[in-house]
Amino acid sequence: MKVSVSVDADVCYGSGECAFRAPEVFGFEDGYGFVLPGRERSGDDELLRDIAERCPSQAIRINGTRVTD
């Protein structure tokens, strides 16, 4: 199932965990994580949810909400 994934730039403090765990979806630049262009709707719902849960700043959103919400 494809999900919508995003990084809240106002919350991200740049651990780089997202880019390390899923470099096919996330990038890391200027000290912050971001979703690679064209990867906003990505597959592997379970992997992305796991990455969002492990994000130290809880900056990753799945379908518009934090996984911990």
Secondary structure, DSSP 8 states (H G I E B T S, - for coil): --EEEEE-TTT-----HHHHH-TTTEEEETTEEEE-TT-SEES-HHHHHHHHHH-TT--EEETTEETT-
